[in-house]
Amino acid sequence: MPYLLNLVYLTALICAFPFILYRIFIQGKDWRTLLTRLGFGKYPSVDIWIHGVSVGEIKAVQGLIASLKEIYPNKRFFISSTSNNGLKIARELYKEDTISSFPLDFTWSVKSYLRKLSPQLIVLVELEIWPNFLHYAKKYNSSVLLVNGRFSEKSSTRYSYLGKLFYRMTRNIDIFSVQSSLYASRLQKLGIEEQRISITGNLKYDAISLQLPEQKKLDELRTKCGIKTNHHLLVCGSTHDPEEKFIVQAYKKLIDDFPQLRLLIVPRQPQRKDRVAAYAKESGLEALFLSSLHTQNLNANQIIIGDVMGQLVNLYGLAYVVFVGGSLIKHGGQNFIEPSIQKKAVICGPHMQNFPDVKLFVEKKIILQIKCEEELYKTLWDLLKSPSVITDMGNQAALQVKELQGSVEKNLVFCRKLLDL
């Protein structure tokens, strides 16, 4: 099976080669990253390897990593990610650890990594199933723990087509630590034994406590953005196309009744900033980019576009009301925990499958969920007319987040079990 997979991967790599050349020579991407992922990097041996595919996963395990370091101060850590943004955040959060890209799933790549690193424990975050990697991890005597497991209906359906092959691919994962009973049941339907599955909640509820901005940082951002004490800032985070168009249109109508309202949009992909600026221009608004912003007083006909990675949790700290993006389209929604823990009133769209816990917040009416983009204006208007409701929603949301914390302690039990084998 490993060698058949090599053939499949090699075919895919050859097909993607023109795109790779384009990214290297036209977009200026570092060609050394590809060599590293093929197994040509140099690494010291480590005890624990933690992998998160991108920014969200890397930040989710912040609390778990901090606790592991307290328990095992002499253990050496290797943190890997697949995306450049994930690597950037990892280098900021884990300065004392070895940080690098995750290997491509060729046999020679994963064997090279595992031979050099020789980790006792590998922790995979959310949903990272690479057959060759898992096959050779066990051959190199590494225990494998999947934490914060999330198996969407789409993923579950896709894996079901593999039949018994899915079980063979994942049999070397010692423990599946998943967020909810829904994900656990989907795994069992795919053939994973009940004794290998544990429901431990969402690590993001624990990690968020380590990511809250200091007041000094908020004051600096407020000054940079020209936000005055009488302004009410609507922050729309991790938005996707065409959500920004709906947001700008709603905002344009709202400022007639709420002249102190201001708008800050943070697109999920900062490189889309010009597209978002075009939506603003279509509505007769001026777009300002956070990366180059210095204004004394933001006026209602100006909007800010957050085009700087890693600032969203800080920008939520400035908000009066928050809209969570990726939820008006069939993307599955983005992280609502970051604004909720900061006592912000949150609105989201109907597509929040990536965060099933949002149902609890919606049922308790501490997050407002709209059915479509047409409801955005009316929902915001009603909310802005009720300051006491905004305050109460924020307070209750923060309390609910704290009630859902505790996943780190549950996952530490599994880490200690596998490290002490």
N, C-alpha and C positions, 0 to 999 in steps of 0.2 A: 504493500500500500504506500509506504513512504516514497518509493521510486516512481510509482504511477503519479503521485501528487507532484513530484518534481517536474515531470513532463508537462502536467497541466499548468503549473506555475510558470515554467519556462516559456511555454507557448504564450501565456498571458503577458509575460515580461517583454517578449519580442514584439507582440502587437502594440504594447504601450510604449515601445522605445522612441518613436517619433515625438510623442507627448513628453517623455522624459527629457529628450534633447531640447525641446521647446522651453521647458521649465528651467533648464540649466543655462542655455545660451541666450534666451530672450527675456525670461523673467528673473534671471540671476540667482537661481537656487543653487545651493552648495552641492556640487557633485560628490563631495566626500561623504555626504549622508548616505547615498546609495551604496558606496563601498562599505561603510560601517554596517549597514543593514544586511549586507551580503556576508558579514562575518570577519571583516578585516580590521576591526577595532582592537585596541589593547586595553585590557581591564584587569584590575586586581581581583583576587578571590574575595567573595562576600558571603554573608550568612543569610541575608534575606533580600529577595528580589521582588519588587512591587511594580506592577505594570498597570497603567491607565491609558486608554487610547487617546484621550484629549484633555482639555482643560477641566471639564466638569469632573471627570474621574480622578484626575490628579488631586484636585482640591477636596474631593469627597473623602479621601483616605488621610487627610491631614491629621485628624484627631487620632486615628488608629496608629499612624506612624509615631506621633508624639508619645503615645502611651507605650508603644513597643520600646522606644528608646529609653523611657524611664525604667522599664522592667529589665531591659537588656542593654545597659549602657556601653557594653564592649562589643556588641554586634555591629557588623558592617552592612550597610544598605546600598542596594543598587536600584535606582528609580528609572524606569523606562516609559516612553510614550511613543505613539505613532505620529502624532501631528507636531508641526513646528511650534504651534502655540502651546501645546501641552508641555513640550520640552522647555520652552521659555518660562512658563509658570513653575515647573519643577525646579529649575535652577534658582528661581527667586525664593521658593519655599524651603528647599532642602540644600542649602549652600554647602554643607559639610559632607554630602553624599556624592557618590558617583552617579552621573546622569547621562543617559544616552538613548538613542533610538532603539526601538524594538526590532528584532531580526525579521527579515523576510522568511517565510515558512519553508525554505529549502532545507534539505537535510544537512548540507554542509554549513549553512548559516547558523541554524539553531545548535548544532553540535559544537561549532566554534565558540559561540556565546557560553554554552553550558560548561564546556571544558575549561574555559578561562575563569568563569565566575564561580562555578561549583557551589551554587546556593543550597542551603539546607531546606529553605522554605521559599516557594514562589507564591505570591499573592496576586491573583488576577482580579481586576475590578469590573464589575457589572456583567459584561458578556464578551469574553475574549476566548474563542474556541478555535485554535489553530492545530490541526491534527498532528503534523510533524513535531511541533514544539511540545505538545503534551506527550507524544510517544517517547521522545528522547529525554524529556524531563525525568520520567520514571527510570529510564535506563541509566541516567546519571545520578540516581538516588535522591532526587529532590521531591519533597512533598508539595502538593499543589492544593491551594485553597482559593476558591472563587468567592469573593465578598461582594456585598451590595448587589447580588444577582438580580437582574431584571430581564424577563423574557416576555416580550410583547406578543400579542396575538399573531402579528405578522411573522415574527421570528419563529414562533412555535409552529405555525403552519408550514413555513419553509423547511424547518428541520424535520418535520413529520414525513416529508417526501423521501428522506434518507432512510427511513425505516430503522433496522438494526444497526446500520452504519453509524447513526448518531451515537448510539450507546458505545460502539467501539471507539469512536473519536474521543469520547469524554470519560471513558472508564478509568483514566489515570488522574482525574480530578478527585482528590480524597474527600473533600467536603464542598457542597454547594450551600453557601450561606446567602439566602435570598431575602428580598425586602418584604414579601407578603405571601399569604396563603394562596393567592391567585397564581403567583409565579411558581410556587411549590407544586401546585396541582398540575400545571402545564408540564413541568419537568417529569413528574410521575407518569403522565400520559405518554411521554417520549421514552419511557422505559428506565428512568433513573430510580434506583432503589430508595425507599423512604428513609432508610437509616443514613443515607449520605446527604440528606437534605435537612436544613434547619432554617427556620424563619427568625430573622434577627432584626428586622426593621431597616431603616434607611440611614446609612452613615452620614449623609449630608446634614441631617438634623444635629448631629454632634459636631461635625466639622465647622459649621457656620459660626459657632461661638468663638472660634479661633480666627475668624476672618473679619470680624466687625471693625469698622474704621475708628480711629481715635478722633476725638473732637477737634484737635488741631488740624488734622487732615481735612475734616469736613469744612472747617472755617476757611482753609486755604482754597478749597474747591469752590465754595460759595462766592468768595471774592473773585476768583478767576472767571467764574461764569456770570458775574454781575447780578446775582440773585439777592434781592433785598428782603428784609424781615417781613415785609407786607406782601411779598410774592407767594403764590401758591404754585409749586412746581409739579407738573405732571411728567413723570419719568416712564418712558416706554422702553422696556429692556428686552434684549435679544430678539428683536423683531426680524421678520422675514418678508420678502416681497410677496404680495403687494400690501402688507399690513400697514406700512408707513403711509401709503396713500389714504387709507381709511382714517388713520389717526390724524393726519394733517387736515383732512376735510372736516372732521369732527371738531378739532381745535379751532379752526377758522371760524366756525359758527359759535363756539363757546365763548370766545373772547368778547363778543358783543355784550353778553350778560355778565361775564366775569373778567373784567379788564385787568385784574391782578394775576390772572392765570398765565403761566409760562410753560413752555414745552421743551423737553430734552428727549431725543430719540437715540437709542443705542442699538444699531443694527447688529445682528448676530455675527455678520462678517463685515469687519471695518472697511474692507475694500469696496463695499457697496455704497460708500458715503456719497458719491456723486449722484447715484441713482436716487437716494433719499433727498438730496439737495434739489434735484429736478422736480420731485413731487412738491416740495415746499414752494419752489418758484411758480409752479402751475397754479398754486393757490394764492399767489401774490405775497408770499412770505420770504424773508431773507434767511438763508441758512448760514450758520457759523459753525466751524469745526473746532471741537474741543482741543485738538492737538496744537492749534495756533491761536487759541482764544485768549484775549485779554480785553474785557469790556467793563466799564464802570457801572453800567446800568442796562440790563437786558430789557428791551421793550417787547410789547405783545406781538409785534409784527416780525420778530426775529425768533428763530428756533435754533437750538443747539443740537448738533449731531455728534454723538460720542464715538470718535474714531480711534480711541486709544484702548488697547487690550488691557484687561485686568483691572479696569476702573469701575465696573458696573456695581459691585457691592458698595463702593464708596458713594457713587451717584445716587443709589437708592436711599442712602442716608440723608440726602438733601430733599427727598420727595415729600410731597403732600399726599399725592395719590399715585399709584403705580398700575401700569398695564403690563402684563407678562406676555411677551410675544411667542410666536410659534404656535399660537392657539386658535387663531382665526382661520388658519389653513390646516391641512391634514399633515402636520408635522409631528404633533404629539405634545407640544407645549414645552416651555422652558422652566427654569428653576424659580418657583414661587417662594421658596424658603428664605432666600436672601432678603427680600423686602419684608416678609412677615415677621422675622425675628427682630427687625428694626421698628416694629410697631407701625407699619404702613398699611393703609387701606388698599387692597389689591383687587383688580379686575382681570379676568381672563376670558378667553373664548371657549368654544365647546370642545376643542380638540386638545385634551390634557392627558392623553393615554400614558405618556411617559412618567406621569406623577399621579398614580391612582389615589394617593392619600388626599388629593385636593378635594375629593368627594366629601370627606369628613368636614373640611373647612367650609365648603359650600352648603352642606346640610345645616351647619350651625350658623350660617349667614355671616361668617367672618371673612369670606371671600365672595365676591359677586361674579357669577359666571354668566356671560351673555351667550345667546344662541347664534348670532350672526353679526356682521359688521354694522348693519343698520341699527342695531341696538346700542352701539358704542356711545353715540352722542347723547341719547336720552339717559342712559345709565350714568354717564359722567355728570350730566346736568343735574340729575336728582341728587347725586352724591355731593356735588359741590354746594348745593343748597342746604346741606345738612352737616355742618361741621362737627356736631356732637356724634353723629353716626360714624364719621371718618375716624375720630379719636377712639371710639369704642371698638370699631372693627380692628384697628391697629393693635390695641391693647390685648384683645381676645386672641388675635392671631399669634402674637408673641407667646402668650401663655400656652397655646396649643402646640406650638413648635417645641417648647420646653418639655411638655408632657410626652412628646414622641421621641425624646432623646434616650440614649441608653444602648444604642447599637454597638458602640465601640467596646463596651464591657463584654457583650455577648461574643463578639468576634475575637476578642483577646483570649477567650477560653480555647477556641480552636487553634489560634496561633501557638499558644503555649503547649497545647497537646501535641501538635505536629513538630514543634521545635524540640520537645523533650523525648521524642521517639528514640 
